[in-house]
């Protein structure tokens, strides 16, 4: 069975978002903003299986992370990844029948 592993690092997600949306902030300023957030940043590995099942691993604890606990950017990331995989699966099936 095919497995696709995708890593999500919440701090990097927000850093990229700030860099993309702000031309005026330097890298040092962005780092200061993220450091002052004083937040617990998620670091997750999503394992998407060919049959549609999913396993999420917290990379800090190496324990299973329940889908129901996903919030904010991590949930958004999951939804976008799932949509991308569904779309790719449908396109592959269309090509097979053509």
Backbone as JSON Lines, residues from 0, in Angstrom:
{"i":0,"aa":"X","n":[0.84,-1.17,0.0],"ca":[0.0,0.0,0.0],"c":[0.9,1.24,0.0]}
{"i":1,"aa":"X","n":[0.57,2.18,-0.85],"ca":[1.35,3.41,-0.98],"c":[1.06,4.37,0.19]}
{"i":2,"aa":"X","n":[2.12,4.94,0.74],"ca":[2.0,5.91,1.83],"c":[2.72,7.19,1.41]}
{"i":3,"aa":"X","n":[2.06,8.32,1.63],"ca":[2.68,9.62,1.37],"c":[2.87,10.33,2.7]}
{"i":4,"aa":"X","n":[4.12,10.62,3.05],"ca":[4.44,11.35,4.28],"c":[4.63,12.82,3.96]}
{"i":5,"aa":"X","n":[3.95,13.67,4.73],"ca":[4.08,15.11,4.56],"c":[4.29,15.72,5.95]}
{"i":6,"aa":"X","n":[5.32,16.54,6.08],"ca":[5.64,17.15,7.37],"c":[5.09,18.58,7.42]}
{"i":7,"aa":"X","n":[4.52,18.93,8.56],"ca":[4.01,20.27,8.81],"c":[4.7,20.83,10.05]}
{"i":8,"aa":"X","n":[5.42,21.93,9.86],"ca":[6.06,22.63,10.98],"c":[5.38,23.99,11.09]}
{"i":9,"aa":"X","n":[4.61,24.15,12.15],"ca":[3.75,25.32,12.3],"c":[4.54,26.63,12.29]}
{"i":10,"aa":"X","n":[5.67,26.68,12.96],"ca":[6.47,27.91,13.0],"c":[6.92,28.3,11.6]}
{"i":11,"aa":"X","n":[7.36,27.34,10.81],"ca":[7.78,27.62,9.43],"c":[6.62,28.09,8.57]}
{"i":12,"aa":"X","n":[5.44,27.53,8.83],"ca":[4.23,27.94,8.11],"c":[3.96,29.43,8.33]}
{"i":13,"aa":"X","n":[3.99,29.84,9.6],"ca":[3.72,31.25,9.91],"c":[4.84,32.16,9.42]}
{"i":14,"aa":"X","n":[6.07,31.69,9.48],"ca":[7.19,32.49,8.97],"c":[7.01,32.75,7.47]}
{"i":15,"aa":"X","n":[6.68,31.71,6.74],"ca":[6.46,31.87,5.29],"c":[5.29,32.8,5.01]}
{"i":16,"aa":"X","n":[4.24,32.7,5.81],"ca":[3.07,33.55,5.63],"c":[3.45,35.03,5.84]}
{"i":17,"aa":"X","n":[4.22,35.3,6.87],"ca":[4.64,36.68,7.14],"c":[5.55,37.18,6.02]}
{"i":18,"aa":"X","n":[6.5,36.36,5.59],"ca":[7.41,36.77,4.51],"c":[6.66,37.06,3.22]}
{"i":19,"aa":"X","n":[5.67,36.26,2.93],"ca":[4.9,36.42,1.7],"c":[4.04,37.68,1.73]}
{"i":20,"aa":"X","n":[3.51,38.02,2.89],"ca":[2.56,39.12,2.99],"c":[3.15,40.44,3.48]}
{"i":21,"aa":"X","n":[4.45,40.48,3.73],"ca":[5.05,41.72,4.23],"c":[6.39,41.97,3.53]}
{"i":22,"aa":"X","n":[6.42,43.01,2.76],"ca":[7.67,43.38,2.08],"c":[8.58,44.22,2.97]}
{"i":23,"aa":"X","n":[8.05,44.76,4.05],"ca":[8.79,45.72,4.85],"c":[9.56,45.11,6.03]}
{"i":24,"aa":"X","n":[9.21,43.88,6.41],"ca":[9.88,43.27,7.56],"c":[11.13,42.52,7.14]}
{"i":25,"aa":"X","n":[12.18,42.68,7.93],"ca":[13.41,41.93,7.67],"c":[13.28,40.54,8.3]}
{"i":26,"aa":"X","n":[14.19,39.67,7.97],"ca":[14.18,38.32,8.52],"c":[14.34,38.37,10.05]}
{"i":27,"aa":"X","n":[15.2,39.26,10.54],"ca":[15.39,39.4,11.99],"c":[14.11,39.86,12.69]}
{"i":28,"aa":"X","n":[13.38,40.77,12.06],"ca":[12.13,41.24,12.64],"c":[11.08,40.12,12.69]}
{"i":29,"aa":"X","n":[11.04,39.34,11.64],"ca":[10.1,38.22,11.6],"c":[10.44,37.22,12.7]}
{"i":30,"aa":"X","n":[11.72,36.92,12.86],"ca":[12.15,36.0,13.92],"c":[11.76,36.53,15.3]}
{"i":31,"aa":"X","n":[11.91,37.84,15.52],"ca":[11.53,38.43,16.81],"c":[10.04,38.29,17.05]}
{"i":32,"aa":"X","n":[9.24,38.51,16.02],"ca":[7.79,38.36,16.14],"c":[7.44,36.93,16.54]}
{"i":33,"aa":"X","n":[8.02,35.97,15.85],"ca":[7.72,34.56,16.13],"c":[8.22,34.15,17.51]}
{"i":34,"aa":"X","n":[9.37,34.68,17.93],"ca":[9.91,34.35,19.25],"c":[9.08,34.95,20.37]}
{"i":35,"aa":"X","n":[8.5,36.11,20.15],"ca":[7.68,36.74,21.2],"c":[6.3,36.1,21.29]}
{"i":36,"aa":"X","n":[5.92,35.31,20.29],"ca":[4.62,34.64,20.34],"c":[4.55,33.68,21.52]}
{"i":37,"aa":"X","n":[5.72,33.21,21.97],"ca":[5.81,32.32,23.13],"c":[4.76,31.22,23.05]}
{"i":38,"aa":"X","n":[4.76,30.57,21.92],"ca":[3.75,29.55,21.64],"c":[4.39,28.18,21.49]}
{"i":39,"aa":"X","n":[3.59,27.16,21.69],"ca":[4.02,25.8,21.4],"c":[3.75,25.57,19.92]}
{"i":40,"aa":"X","n":[4.8,25.34,19.17],"ca":[4.65,25.16,17.72],"c":[4.53,23.67,17.41]}
{"i":41,"aa":"X","n":[3.51,23.33,16.65],"ca":[3.32,21.94,16.25],"c":[4.36,21.52,15.22]}
{"i":42,"aa":"X","n":[4.77,20.28,15.3],"ca":[5.64,19.66,14.31],"c":[5.05,18.27,14.08]}
{"i":43,"aa":"X","n":[4.32,18.13,12.97],"ca":[3.56,16.91,12.72],"c":[3.98,16.25,11.42]}
{"i":44,"aa":"X","n":[3.88,14.94,11.38],"ca":[4.03,14.2,10.13],"c":[2.69,13.55,9.82]}
{"i":45,"aa":"X","n":[2.16,13.87,8.65],"ca":[0.92,13.28,8.18],"c":[1.26,12.1,7.28]}
{"i":46,"aa":"X","n":[0.69,10.94,7.58],"ca":[0.88,9.76,6.73],"c":[-0.45,9.47,6.05]}
{"i":47,"aa":"X","n":[-0.51,9.8,4.76],"ca":[-1.71,9.56,3.97],"c":[-1.56,8.22,3.27]}
{"i":48,"aa":"X","n":[-2.5,7.32,3.5],"ca":[-2.47,6.0,2.89],"c":[-3.36,5.97,1.66]}
{"i":49,"aa":"X","n":[-3.01,5.09,0.75],"ca":[-3.7,4.97,-0.53],"c":[-5.2,4.69,-0.35]}
{"i":50,"aa":"X","n":[-5.57,3.98,0.71],"ca":[-6.98,3.64,0.92],"c":[-7.78,4.78,1.56]}
{"i":51,"aa":"X","n":[-7.14,5.94,1.77],"ca":[-7.83,7.1,2.34],"c":[-7.63,7.27,3.83]}
{"i":52,"aa":"X","n":[-7.01,6.31,4.48],"ca":[-6.79,6.44,5.92],"c":[-5.62,7.39,6.19]}
{"i":53,"aa":"X","n":[-5.51,7.79,7.43],"ca":[-4.55,8.81,7.82],"c":[-3.99,8.5,9.19]}
{"i":54,"aa":"X","n":[-2.71,8.75,9.36],"ca":[-2.07,8.71,10.67],"c":[-1.3,10.01,10.83]}
{"i":55,"aa":"X","n":[-1.43,10.62,12.0],"ca":[-0.7,11.86,12.3],"c":[0.21,11.58,13.48]}
{"i":56,"aa":"X","n":[1.49,11.91,13.32],"ca":[2.48,11.7,14.37],"c":[3.01,13.05,14.84]}
{"i":57,"aa":"X","n":[3.03,13.26,16.15],"ca":[3.67,14.43,16.74],"c":[5.17,14.15,16.78]}
{"i":58,"aa":"X","n":[5.95,14.93,16.05],"ca":[7.38,14.67,15.94],"c":[8.16,14.95,17.23]}
{"i":59,"aa":"X","n":[7.59,15.7,18.15],"ca":[8.27,15.93,19.43],"c":[8.14,14.72,20.35]}
{"i":60,"aa":"X","n":[6.94,14.18,20.42],"ca":[6.68,13.07,21.34],"c":[6.72,11.71,20.64]}
{"i":61,"aa":"X","n":[6.66,11.7,19.32],"ca":[6.58,10.5,18.5],"c":[5.34,9.66,18.82]}
{"i":62,"aa":"X","n":[4.3,10.34,19.29],"ca":[3.03,9.69,19.58],"c":[1.99,10.05,18.53]}
{"i":63,"aa":"X","n":[0.95,9.22,18.45],"ca":[-0.16,9.49,17.55],"c":[-0.86,10.79,17.97]}
{"i":64,"aa":"X","n":[-1.19,11.61,16.99],"ca":[-1.87,12.88,17.24],"c":[-3.27,12.77,16.63]}
{"i":65,"aa":"X","n":[-4.33,12.86,17.43],"ca":[-5.69,12.67,16.91],"c":[-6.1,13.77,15.92]}
{"i":66,"aa":"X","n":[-6.78,13.37,14.87],"ca":[-7.28,14.32,13.88],"c":[-8.19,15.35,14.53]}
{"i":67,"aa":"X","n":[-8.95,14.93,15.52],"ca":[-9.88,15.85,16.2],"c":[-9.16,16.97,16.95]}
{"i":68,"aa":"X","n":[-7.86,16.82,17.2],"ca":[-7.09,17.86,17.9],"c":[-6.49,18.89,16.96]}
{"i":69,"aa":"X","n":[-6.61,18.68,15.65],"ca":[-6.06,19.66,14.7],"c":[-6.87,20.94,14.75]}
{"i":70,"aa":"X","n":[-6.15,22.05,14.79],"ca":[-6.79,23.37,14.8],"c":[-5.97,24.33,13.97]}
{"i":71,"aa":"X","n":[-6.57,25.42,13.59],"ca":[-5.86,26.51,12.93],"c":[-5.09,26.1,11.7]}
{"i":72,"aa":"X","n":[-3.83,26.5,11.65],"ca":[-2.98,26.29,10.49],"c":[-2.77,24.81,10.2]}
{"i":73,"aa":"X","n":[-2.67,23.98,11.23],"ca":[-2.48,22.55,11.03],"c":[-3.7,21.92,10.37]}
{"i":74,"aa":"X","n":[-4.89,22.34,10.77],"ca":[-6.11,21.82,10.16],"c":[-6.22,22.29,8.71]}
{"i":75,"aa":"X","n":[-5.9,23.55,8.47],"ca":[-5.91,24.11,7.12],"c":[-4.94,23.34,6.22]}
{"i":76,"aa":"X","n":[-3.76,23.06,6.73],"ca":[-2.76,22.3,5.99],"c":[-3.29,20.91,5.65]}
{"i":77,"aa":"X","n":[-3.9,20.25,6.63],"ca":[-4.45,18.91,6.41],"c":[-5.51,18.92,5.31]}
{"i":78,"aa":"X","n":[-6.43,19.87,5.39],"ca":[-7.51,19.95,4.4],"c":[-6.95,20.17,3.0]}
{"i":79,"aa":"X","n":[-5.99,21.07,2.87],"ca":[-5.4,21.33,1.55],"c":[-4.67,20.1,1.01]}
{"i":80,"aa":"X","n":[-3.96,19.39,1.88],"ca":[-3.26,18.18,1.46],"c":[-4.26,17.11,1.02]}
{"i":81,"aa":"X","n":[-5.33,16.96,1.78],"ca":[-6.35,15.95,1.45],"c":[-7.01,16.28,0.11]}
{"i":82,"aa":"X","n":[-7.33,17.54,-0.12],"ca":[-7.93,17.94,-1.39],"c":[-6.98,17.68,-2.55]}
{"i":83,"aa":"X","n":[-5.7,18.0,-2.37],"ca":[-4.7,17.75,-3.41],"c":[-4.61,16.27,-3.73]}
{"i":84,"aa":"X","n":[-4.63,15.42,-2.71],"ca":[-4.52,13.98,-2.94],"c":[-5.78,13.42,-3.6]}
{"i":85,"aa":"X","n":[-6.94,13.9,-3.22],"ca":[-8.19,13.45,-3.84],"c":[-8.21,13.85,-5.31]}
{"i":86,"aa":"X","n":[-7.81,15.08,-5.59],"ca":[-7.76,15.56,-6.96],"c":[-6.8,14.72,-7.81]}
{"i":87,"aa":"X","n":[-5.62,14.42,-7.28],"ca":[-4.64,13.61,-8.01],"c":[-5.18,12.2,-8.25]}
{"i":88,"aa":"X","n":[-5.87,11.63,-7.26],"ca":[-6.44,10.31,-7.41],"c":[-7.52,10.3,-8.5]}
{"i":89,"aa":"X","n":[-8.37,11.32,-8.5],"ca":[-9.42,11.4,-9.53],"c":[-8.81,11.58,-10.92]}
{"i":90,"aa":"X","n":[-7.79,12.43,-11.03],"ca":[-7.15,12.63,-12.34],"c":[-6.51,11.34,-12.83]}
{"i":91,"aa":"X","n":[-5.91,10.57,-11.94],"ca":[-5.3,9.29,-12.33],"c":[-6.37,8.31,-12.81]}
{"i":92,"aa":"X","n":[-7.51,8.28,-12.15],"ca":[-8.59,7.39,-12.56],"c":[-9.17,7.81,-13.92]}
{"i":93,"aa":"X","n":[-9.27,9.11,-14.14],"ca":[-9.76,9.61,-15.42],"c":[-8.82,9.2,-16.54]}
{"i":94,"aa":"X","n":[-7.52,9.33,-16.29],"ca":[-6.53,8.95,-17.3],"c":[-6.56,7.44,-17.59]}
{"i":95,"aa":"X","n":[-6.84,6.65,-16.58],"ca":[-6.91,5.2,-16.76],"c":[-8.09,4.79,-17.64]}
{"i":96,"aa":"X","n":[-9.18,5.52,-17.52],"ca":[-10.38,5.15,-18.29],"c":[-10.42,5.79,-19.66]}
{"i":97,"aa":"X","n":[-9.5,6.72,-19.93],"ca":[-9.51,7.41,-21.22],"c":[-8.86,6.58,-22.3]}
